[in-house]
Amino acid sequence: MSRKTKIIATLGPAVASLEDITELIEAGMNVARLNFSHGTHDSHRQYHRWVRQASEQLGVPVAILQDIQGPRIRVGSFPGGSVVLETGSDVVLVPGEGEGSAREVYVENLEAAALTDGSTVLLSDGLIAMDVLFADGGIVKCRVTEGGVLRDHKGVAFPGIQIATPAVTDKDREDLEFGAELGMDYVAASFVTSGAGVREVKRLTDGVPVISKIESIVGYGNLGEIVEESAGVMVARGDLGVELSFESVPRAQKQIISFANSKARISITATEMLESMTSSPRPTRAEVTDVSSAVLDGSDAVMLSAETAIGKYPVRTVSAMARICVEAEASPSYSRGEEIHFLESAARFASATAQACVDAADNLDLAAIVAFTESGSTPLLISKYRPNASIFAYTPIEETYRRMAMYSGVTPLQFGRVESTDEMISYAEQSLVDLGIVKPGDSVVMAAGIPPNRSASTNLMKLHLVGSQTSGIPGTGE
């Protein structure tokens, strides 16, 4: 089946072998997420190694997304990994990262919340609620108003309270340094609230693209400046749904995705997409509809979290999500994307070329769109117009090859350095014929920046008949 929407799967104990990772890729995983809120550097190093090995063995590009914890406030740990907080019980919140109980819960950076009597505390994506009875000397006594199971390191939210925490924590700095050592393809920054916060993360990523997670009212309100500084955004509906009223989340999701797409940024929808499949072999009908809606909203990628990290059916879950995406993409509602707006003249030129390629491909019913790229920007621009034809993106850069695995409708392909545009076109033509994508007599549209081997803006569009002679294109140096 031909699927355009990409799938991000979070790795964890449920997929703790090379064989498991290989099966995830075969089921449809395009991006592997390493959640640095959990696990150790040693475990993440092993997952990173497995992903790279499986990707190479299968000949399939898979990007690795490093998701840093950010300034989120979390609980500590519990004996056995979880504890039950009963409705009506009293619980003391203690600053620190120790091991707690049903009567005493450790909360890192608790003092940053500056809680007062009557404040509300939400835990585990808002499933557990407490009211503050009194706060004195850093110790906070609460009464549980909505009980439930609280697991290790779950997040804590304080509705209506501005948390005084830095955009990048000491843990984030250590994790980013470790990620740079391994070689990550993307970094997801948690609890981003401003463009300045994104810039602070970018200073530590050494050029690795940053995906900003929108999961607070402040971040949602500053969406414009955050998108401007980011390679993409993630609609992190768990924490966003805690701060917003739950009925507001679908509208916020659509607005965030639409705005990101209009600026040619990657858009990701995440959290509880197939949550029931952590313990059930089949998704609920509501979950199927949710994933489908995220695709129709324009998501480049949809993400699985606990479903693949700790769930009973990780491979089956990825397979189910892939089938849902394909079915959603067959809908008439899955069509041309948002108009792309850029101020820079060079970017406007590239965007116009991308739109012209899509117009030609759709109106002439062409077999494929071919893009040649070093940075990955050309195929991303083309993908934002959601063409009917598949996009085949050729690059000589290994990092770009992997990063394009995140792009909707784009199949990344590698090729070596060439001396002329004619040679570049001939190589791609033969490659697509060998792959069975096109045959002699088919028509394709090609986009590139010429001359080749330079970081030139996209300035060439060519309607090409497969099997025809190509020679003497201006700008090739011939």
VEXKEDO-945222 format. One record per residue (C-alpha): residue in one letter; residue number from 1; x, y, z. Coordinates in Angstrom, 1 decimal. Last residue first. Layout:
BEGIN
r, k, u, v, w
a, NUM, X, Y, Z
...
This chain:
BEGIN
r, k, u, v, w
e, 478, 28.5, 22.3, -20.6
g, 477, 28.6, 24.0, -17.1
t, 476, 25.1, 22.6, -16.3
g, 475, 23.5, 26.1, -16.2
p, 474, 21.6, 25.7, -19.4
i, 473, 20.4, 22.1, -20.1
g, 472, 22.5, 20.8, -22.9
s, 471, 21.3, 17.3, -23.1
t, 470, 18.4, 15.0, -22.2
q, 469, 17.3, 12.3, -24.7
s, 468, 13.9, 10.7, -24.1
g, 467, 13.4, 7.4, -22.3
v, 466, 11.1, 8.8, -19.6
l, 465, 9.5, 12.0, -20.9
h, 464, 10.5, 14.9, -18.7
l, 463, 8.7, 18.1, -17.7
k, 462, 11.5, 20.1, -16.2
m, 461, 11.5, 22.7, -13.4
l, 460, 14.8, 24.4, -12.5
n, 459, 15.4, 27.2, -10.0
t, 458, 15.3, 25.6, -6.5
s, 457, 17.8, 27.6, -4.5
a, 456, 21.4, 26.7, -4.9
s, 455, 23.5, 24.9, -2.3
r, 454, 26.0, 23.7, -4.9
n, 453, 26.7, 20.2, -6.2
p, 452, 24.4, 20.7, -9.2
p, 451, 24.2, 24.0, -11.2
i, 450, 21.4, 24.2, -10.7
g, 449, 18.7, 23.8, -8.1
a, 448, 16.3, 21.1, -8.8
a, 447, 12.7, 20.1, -9.7
m, 446, 11.6, 17.3, -12.0
v, 445, 8.2, 16.5, -13.5
v, 444, 7.4, 13.0, -14.8
s, 443, 6.0, 11.6, -18.0
d, 442, 5.8, 7.9, -18.8
g, 441, 7.0, 6.7, -22.2
p, 440, 9.7, 4.4, -20.9
k, 439, 8.6, 2.9, -17.5
v, 438, 8.1, 4.5, -14.1
i, 437, 8.1, 3.3, -10.5
g, 436, 9.5, -0.2, -11.2
l, 435, 12.5, 0.4, -9.0
d, 434, 14.9, 0.0, -12.0
v, 433, 12.8, 2.5, -14.0
l, 432, 13.0, 5.0, -11.1
s, 431, 16.8, 4.5, -10.9
q, 430, 17.2, 4.9, -14.6
e, 429, 15.4, 8.2, -14.6
a, 428, 17.2, 9.5, -11.5
y, 427, 20.6, 8.8, -13.1
s, 426, 19.7, 10.4, -16.4
i, 425, 18.4, 13.5, -14.6
m, 424, 21.6, 13.9, -12.6
e, 423, 23.8, 13.3, -15.6
d, 422, 22.0, 16.0, -17.6
t, 421, 22.3, 18.3, -14.6
s, 420, 26.1, 18.0, -14.7
e, 419, 29.0, 16.7, -12.7
v, 418, 27.3, 14.2, -10.4
r, 417, 27.7, 13.4, -6.7
g, 416, 26.2, 10.1, -5.6
f, 415, 22.6, 9.1, -5.2
q, 414, 20.3, 8.4, -2.3
l, 413, 16.6, 8.1, -2.3
p, 412, 13.9, 9.6, 0.1
t, 411, 10.3, 8.7, -0.7
v, 410, 8.2, 11.8, 0.1
g, 409, 4.4, 11.8, 0.6
s, 408, 4.6, 13.5, 3.9
y, 407, 8.1, 14.4, 5.1
m, 406, 9.5, 12.6, 8.1
a, 405, 11.7, 10.2, 6.1
m, 404, 13.2, 13.3, 4.7
r, 403, 15.5, 13.5, 7.7
r, 402, 17.2, 10.2, 6.9
y, 401, 18.2, 11.2, 3.3
t, 400, 19.1, 14.7, 4.5
e, 399, 21.6, 13.3, 7.0
e, 398, 23.2, 11.0, 4.4
i, 397, 23.7, 13.9, 1.9
p, 396, 23.8, 12.9, -1.8
t, 395, 20.1, 13.6, -2.2
y, 394, 17.3, 12.3, -4.4
a, 393, 13.6, 13.0, -3.4
f, 392, 10.9, 10.9, -5.0
i, 391, 7.5, 12.6, -4.6
s, 390, 4.3, 10.5, -5.2
a, 389, 1.7, 12.0, -7.4
n, 388, -1.6, 13.3, -6.0
p, 387, 0.1, 16.4, -4.8
r, 386, -0.2, 17.6, -1.2
y, 385, 0.9, 21.2, -1.7
k, 384, 3.1, 20.9, 1.4
s, 383, 4.9, 18.0, -0.2
i, 382, 6.5, 20.3, -2.8
l, 381, 7.9, 22.6, -0.1
l, 380, 9.3, 19.6, 1.8
p, 379, 10.7, 18.1, -1.4
t, 378, 12.6, 21.4, -2.1
s, 377, 13.8, 22.0, 1.5
g, 376, 15.7, 18.7, 1.9
s, 375, 19.1, 20.4, 2.4
e, 374, 20.9, 18.8, -0.5
t, 373, 18.1, 18.3, -3.0
f, 372, 17.0, 16.8, -6.3
a, 371, 13.2, 16.5, -6.6
v, 370, 11.3, 14.1, -8.8
i, 369, 7.5, 14.2, -9.0
a, 368, 5.9, 11.0, -10.4
a, 367, 3.7, 9.4, -13.0
l, 366, 2.1, 12.6, -14.3
d, 365, -1.6, 13.2, -14.3
l, 364, -1.2, 16.3, -16.5
n, 363, -3.2, 18.5, -14.2
d, 362, -1.9, 16.9, -11.0
a, 361, 1.8, 16.7, -11.9
a, 360, 1.8, 20.1, -13.6
d, 359, 0.1, 21.9, -10.7
v, 358, 2.4, 20.1, -8.3
c, 357, 5.5, 21.2, -10.2
a, 356, 4.2, 24.7, -10.5
q, 355, 3.7, 24.8, -6.7
a, 354, 7.2, 23.7, -6.0
t, 353, 8.6, 26.3, -8.5
a, 352, 6.5, 29.0, -6.8
s, 351, 7.8, 27.9, -3.4
a, 350, 11.4, 28.0, -4.6
f, 349, 11.0, 31.6, -5.9
r, 348, 9.2, 32.7, -2.7
a, 347, 12.1, 31.3, -0.7
a, 346, 14.6, 33.3, -2.7
s, 345, 12.5, 36.4, -2.3
e, 344, 12.3, 36.1, 1.5
l, 343, 8.9, 37.0, 2.9
f, 342, 7.4, 33.5, 2.7
h, 341, 3.8, 32.4, 2.7
i, 340, 2.6, 28.9, 1.6
e, 339, -1.0, 28.5, 0.6
e, 338, -2.4, 25.5, 2.5
g, 337, -2.5, 22.0, 1.1
r, 336, -4.2, 20.4, -1.9
s, 335, -6.3, 17.4, -1.1
y, 334, -7.3, 14.8, 1.5
s, 333, -11.0, 15.7, 1.6
p, 332, -11.7, 13.4, -1.4
s, 331, -10.8, 10.5, 1.0
a, 330, -8.2, 8.0, -0.1
e, 329, -5.7, 9.6, 2.3
a, 328, -7.9, 8.5, 5.2
e, 327, -7.7, 4.9, 4.1
v, 326, -4.0, 5.0, 3.8
c, 325, -3.6, 6.6, 7.2
i, 324, -5.9, 4.0, 8.8
r, 323, -3.8, 1.2, 7.3
a, 322, -0.6, 2.6, 8.6
m, 321, -2.1, 3.1, 12.0
a, 320, -3.1, -0.5, 12.2
s, 319, 0.4, -1.7, 11.1
v, 318, 2.0, 0.5, 13.8
t, 317, -0.4, -1.0, 16.4
r, 316, 0.3, -4.6, 15.3
v, 315, 4.0, -4.0, 15.7
p, 314, 3.6, -2.5, 19.2
y, 313, 1.0, -5.0, 20.5
k, 312, 1.4, -5.4, 24.3
g, 311, 2.2, -1.7, 24.9
i, 310, 5.3, -0.3, 26.7
a, 309, 7.0, 1.8, 24.0
t, 308, 4.8, 1.0, 21.1
e, 307, 1.4, 2.0, 22.4
a, 306, 3.0, 4.2, 25.1
s, 305, 3.8, 6.8, 22.4
l, 304, 2.5, 6.6, 18.9
m, 303, 2.9, 9.6, 16.6
v, 302, 1.2, 10.9, 13.4
a, 301, 3.2, 12.6, 10.7
d, 300, 2.8, 15.2, 8.0
s, 299, -0.5, 16.2, 9.6
g, 298, -2.9, 17.9, 7.2
d, 297, -6.2, 18.0, 9.1
l, 296, -7.2, 15.0, 7.0
v, 295, -4.4, 13.0, 8.6
a, 294, -5.4, 14.1, 12.1
s, 293, -9.0, 13.3, 11.3
s, 292, -8.1, 9.7, 10.3
v, 291, -6.1, 9.2, 13.5
d, 290, -9.1, 10.4, 15.5
t, 289, -11.6, 8.3, 13.5
v, 288, -9.6, 5.2, 14.2
e, 287, -9.4, 6.2, 17.8
a, 286, -13.2, 6.6, 18.0
r, 285, -13.7, 3.2, 16.4
t, 284, -11.6, 1.6, 19.2
p, 283, -8.2, 0.1, 18.2
r, 282, -7.7, -3.7, 18.1
p, 281, -5.2, -6.0, 19.8
s, 280, -6.0, -4.4, 23.2
s, 279, -3.6, -3.6, 26.0
t, 278, -1.5, -0.7, 24.8
m, 277, -3.9, -0.8, 21.8
s, 276, -6.4, 1.3, 23.8
e, 275, -4.1, 4.3, 23.3
l, 274, -4.3, 4.4, 19.5
m, 273, -3.9, 8.2, 19.1
e, 272, -3.3, 8.8, 22.8
t, 271, -0.8, 11.6, 22.2
a, 270, 0.6, 13.1, 19.0
t, 269, -0.1, 15.1, 15.8
i, 268, 3.0, 16.2, 13.9
s, 267, 3.4, 19.1, 11.5
i, 266, 6.6, 19.8, 9.6
r, 265, 7.0, 23.5, 8.5
a, 264, 6.1, 25.0, 5.1
k, 263, 4.7, 28.2, 6.7
s, 262, 1.1, 27.4, 5.6
n, 261, 1.7, 23.8, 6.9
a, 260, 2.6, 25.1, 10.4
f, 259, -0.5, 27.3, 10.5
s, 258, -2.9, 24.6, 9.4
i, 257, -1.4, 22.1, 11.9
i, 256, -1.7, 24.5, 14.8
q, 255, -5.2, 25.6, 13.9
k, 254, -6.5, 22.1, 13.4
q, 253, -5.1, 20.9, 16.7
a, 252, -6.5, 24.0, 18.5
r, 251, -9.9, 23.2, 17.2
p, 250, -9.7, 19.6, 18.3
v, 249, -8.3, 20.6, 21.7
s, 248, -11.0, 23.1, 22.7
e, 247, -13.5, 20.4, 24.0
f, 246, -10.8, 19.2, 26.5
s, 245, -10.5, 22.6, 28.1
l, 244, -7.0, 23.9, 27.6
e, 243, -4.3, 23.4, 30.2
v, 242, -4.8, 19.6, 30.5
g, 241, -5.5, 19.1, 26.8
l, 240, -2.2, 20.8, 25.9
d, 239, -0.5, 18.4, 28.3
g, 238, -1.8, 15.3, 26.4
r, 237, -2.4, 16.9, 23.0
a, 236, 1.2, 17.4, 22.1
v, 235, 0.5, 19.0, 18.7
m, 234, 4.1, 18.8, 17.4
v, 233, 5.7, 21.6, 15.5
g, 232, 8.2, 21.9, 12.7
a, 231, 11.6, 23.1, 11.6
s, 230, 11.3, 25.8, 14.3
e, 229, 12.1, 29.5, 14.7
e, 228, 9.1, 30.9, 12.7
v, 227, 6.9, 28.3, 14.2
i, 226, 7.6, 29.5, 17.7
e, 225, 7.1, 33.2, 16.8
g, 224, 3.6, 32.4, 15.3
l, 223, 2.5, 29.9, 18.0
n, 222, 2.9, 32.4, 20.8
g, 221, -0.6, 31.8, 22.2
y, 220, -0.3, 28.1, 21.8
g, 219, 3.0, 28.2, 23.7
v, 218, 1.4, 30.2, 26.5
i, 217, -1.6, 27.8, 26.7
s, 216, 0.7, 24.9, 27.0
e, 215, 1.6, 21.8, 25.0
i, 214, 3.0, 22.9, 21.6
k, 213, 6.0, 20.8, 21.1
s, 212, 8.7, 22.4, 19.0
i, 211, 10.5, 20.3, 16.4
v, 210, 14.1, 21.3, 16.1
p, 209, 16.3, 20.5, 13.1
v, 208, 19.9, 19.4, 14.0
g, 207, 22.2, 22.3, 13.2
d, 206, 24.6, 21.9, 16.2
t, 205, 21.7, 21.2, 18.6
l, 204, 22.8, 23.4, 21.5
r, 203, 22.1, 26.8, 20.0
k, 202, 18.9, 25.4, 18.6
v, 201, 17.6, 24.9, 22.1
e, 200, 18.1, 28.6, 23.0
r, 199, 16.6, 29.7, 19.7
v, 198, 13.5, 27.6, 20.5
g, 197, 13.1, 29.3, 23.9
a, 196, 13.5, 32.7, 22.2
g, 195, 10.6, 31.8, 19.9
s, 194, 8.4, 31.4, 22.9
t, 193, 6.6, 28.9, 25.2
v, 192, 8.2, 25.5, 24.3
f, 191, 7.1, 22.8, 26.7
s, 190, 9.2, 20.1, 25.2
a, 189, 11.8, 20.5, 22.4
a, 188, 11.8, 17.6, 19.9
v, 187, 15.3, 17.1, 18.4
y, 186, 15.6, 15.7, 14.9
d, 185, 18.1, 13.5, 13.0
m, 184, 20.2, 12.5, 16.0
g, 183, 23.9, 11.7, 15.8
l, 182, 25.3, 9.6, 18.7
e, 181, 27.6, 12.3, 20.1
a, 180, 25.1, 15.1, 19.4
g, 179, 22.5, 13.1, 21.3
f, 178, 24.8, 12.9, 24.3
e, 177, 25.4, 16.7, 24.3
l, 176, 21.6, 17.1, 23.9
d, 175, 21.0, 14.9, 26.9
e, 174, 23.5, 16.7, 29.1
r, 173, 22.0, 20.1, 28.1
d, 172, 18.5, 18.8, 28.6
k, 171, 19.4, 17.6, 32.1
d, 170, 20.7, 21.0, 33.0
t, 169, 17.4, 22.5, 31.9
v, 168, 16.6, 24.4, 28.7
a, 167, 13.7, 26.8, 28.5
p, 166, 14.3, 27.8, 32.1
t, 165, 11.6, 27.4, 34.8
a, 164, 9.3, 30.0, 36.5
i, 163, 6.0, 28.3, 35.9
q, 162, 3.1, 30.6, 35.1
i, 161, 0.1, 29.3, 37.1
g, 160, -3.4, 29.1, 35.6
p, 159, -3.6, 25.3, 35.6
f, 158, -0.7, 23.7, 37.6
a, 157, 0.4, 20.6, 35.7
v, 156, 2.5, 17.5, 36.8
g, 155, 3.9, 15.0, 34.4
k, 154, 4.4, 11.3, 35.1
h, 153, 7.9, 10.2, 36.3
d, 152, 6.8, 6.8, 37.7
r, 151, 3.1, 5.9, 37.4
l, 150, 0.1, 7.4, 39.1
v, 149, -3.0, 5.2, 39.1
g, 148, -6.2, 7.0, 39.8
g, 147, -8.0, 9.5, 42.0
e, 146, -10.0, 12.6, 41.3
t, 145, -10.4, 15.1, 44.2
v, 144, -7.2, 14.1, 46.0
r, 143, -6.5, 16.4, 48.9
c, 142, -3.2, 18.2, 49.0
k, 141, -0.5, 19.2, 51.5
v, 140, 2.5, 21.1, 50.0
i, 139, 5.9, 21.1, 51.6
g, 138, 8.2, 23.9, 50.3
g, 137, 8.1, 25.8, 53.5
d, 136, 4.3, 26.0, 53.7
a, 135, 1.6, 25.2, 51.2
f, 134, -1.9, 24.4, 52.5
l, 133, -5.0, 22.5, 51.4
v, 132, -3.9, 22.3, 47.7
d, 131, -6.6, 20.6, 45.6
m, 130, -5.8, 17.5, 43.7
a, 129, -6.6, 16.0, 40.4
i, 128, -5.6, 12.7, 38.6
l, 127, -6.4, 12.1, 35.0
g, 126, -5.0, 15.5, 34.0
d, 125, -2.2, 14.2, 31.8
s, 124, -0.8, 12.0, 34.7
l, 123, -1.1, 14.7, 37.4
l, 122, -3.1, 17.8, 37.9
v, 121, -2.6, 20.2, 40.8
t, 120, -5.2, 22.9, 41.7
s, 119, -4.4, 25.9, 43.9
g, 118, -6.6, 26.5, 46.9
d, 117, -3.8, 27.4, 49.3
t, 116, -0.8, 28.7, 47.4
l, 115, 1.6, 27.0, 45.0
a, 114, 4.8, 28.8, 43.8
a, 113, 5.1, 26.5, 40.8
a, 112, 8.9, 26.7, 40.8
e, 111, 9.1, 25.2, 44.3
l, 110, 8.0, 21.9, 42.9
n, 109, 11.1, 21.7, 40.8
e, 108, 11.0, 17.8, 41.0
v, 107, 7.9, 16.4, 42.6
y, 106, 8.1, 13.6, 45.3
v, 105, 4.8, 12.1, 46.3
e, 104, 3.9, 11.2, 49.9
r, 103, 0.8, 9.3, 51.1
a, 102, 0.4, 6.8, 48.2
s, 101, 4.1, 6.4, 48.2
g, 100, 7.3, 8.1, 47.0
e, 99, 10.8, 7.4, 45.8
g, 98, 12.9, 10.5, 45.6
e, 97, 13.3, 13.2, 43.0
g, 96, 12.9, 16.4, 45.0
p, 95, 10.3, 18.8, 46.5
v, 94, 7.6, 17.0, 48.6
l, 93, 3.9, 16.8, 47.7
v, 92, 1.9, 15.5, 50.7
v, 91, -1.2, 13.5, 49.9
d, 90, -4.6, 13.4, 51.6
s, 89, -7.1, 10.9, 50.5
g, 88, -10.6, 11.8, 49.2
t, 87, -10.2, 10.0, 45.9
e, 86, -7.6, 7.2, 46.3
l, 85, -4.1, 7.6, 44.8
v, 84, -2.9, 4.3, 43.5
v, 83, 0.9, 3.9, 43.1
s, 82, 3.2, 3.0, 40.2
g, 81, 6.6, 1.6, 39.2
g, 80, 6.9, -1.3, 41.6
p, 79, 8.0, 1.0, 44.4
f, 78, 7.3, 4.5, 43.2
s, 77, 9.3, 7.1, 41.3
g, 76, 9.5, 10.9, 41.2
v, 75, 6.8, 13.2, 39.9
r, 74, 7.4, 15.5, 37.0
i, 73, 7.7, 19.2, 36.2
r, 72, 8.3, 19.9, 32.5
p, 71, 11.2, 22.2, 31.8
g, 70, 12.4, 20.2, 28.8
q, 69, 12.3, 16.5, 28.7
i, 68, 14.1, 16.0, 25.4
d, 67, 12.6, 14.1, 22.6
q, 66, 15.4, 12.8, 20.3
l, 65, 13.8, 11.9, 17.0
i, 64, 15.6, 9.3, 14.9
a, 63, 14.9, 9.2, 11.1
v, 62, 14.4, 5.9, 9.3
p, 61, 15.5, 5.4, 5.7
v, 60, 14.8, 1.9, 4.3
g, 59, 17.5, -0.4, 2.9
l, 58, 16.2, -3.2, 5.2
q, 57, 19.7, -4.0, 6.6
e, 56, 20.6, -0.3, 6.8
s, 55, 17.4, 0.7, 8.6
a, 54, 17.7, -2.3, 11.0
q, 53, 21.3, -1.4, 11.9
r, 52, 20.6, 2.3, 12.4
v, 51, 17.5, 1.6, 14.5
w, 50, 19.4, -1.0, 16.6
r, 49, 22.3, 1.4, 17.3
h, 48, 19.9, 4.2, 18.4
y, 47, 18.0, 1.8, 20.6
q, 46, 21.3, 0.7, 22.3
r, 45, 22.4, 4.3, 22.8
h, 44, 19.0, 5.1, 24.3
s, 43, 19.4, 2.3, 26.8
d, 42, 22.9, 3.4, 27.8
h, 41, 21.8, 7.0, 28.1
t, 40, 19.1, 5.9, 30.4
g, 39, 15.4, 5.5, 30.1
h, 38, 12.5, 7.9, 30.5
s, 37, 12.1, 11.7, 30.0
f, 36, 14.6, 11.2, 27.2
n, 35, 11.9, 9.7, 24.9
l, 34, 13.7, 8.3, 21.9
r, 33, 11.3, 8.5, 18.9
a, 32, 11.9, 6.3, 15.8
v, 31, 10.7, 7.8, 12.6
n, 30, 9.3, 6.0, 9.5
m, 29, 7.6, 3.1, 11.3
g, 28, 5.5, 1.2, 8.7
a, 27, 5.1, -2.5, 9.7
e, 26, 8.5, -3.4, 8.2
i, 25, 10.1, -0.6, 10.3
l, 24, 8.4, -2.0, 13.5
e, 23, 9.5, -5.5, 12.6
t, 22, 13.1, -4.4, 12.3
i, 21, 12.8, -2.7, 15.7
d, 20, 11.5, -5.9, 17.3
e, 19, 14.3, -8.0, 15.7
l, 18, 17.0, -5.6, 16.9
s, 17, 15.7, -6.0, 20.4
a, 16, 13.8, -4.1, 23.1
v, 15, 10.5, -3.3, 21.5
a, 14, 8.1, -3.4, 24.5
p, 13, 10.8, -2.0, 26.8
g, 12, 10.8, 1.3, 24.9
l, 11, 10.8, 3.0, 21.5
t, 10, 8.3, 5.7, 20.5
a, 9, 6.9, 5.2, 17.0
i, 8, 6.6, 8.1, 14.5
i, 7, 4.5, 7.3, 11.4
k, 6, 4.5, 9.2, 8.1
t, 5, 1.5, 10.3, 6.1
k, 4, 1.9, 9.4, 2.5
r, 3, 1.0, 5.7, 2.3
s, 2, 1.2, 3.5, -0.8
m, 1, 0.0, 0.0, 0.0
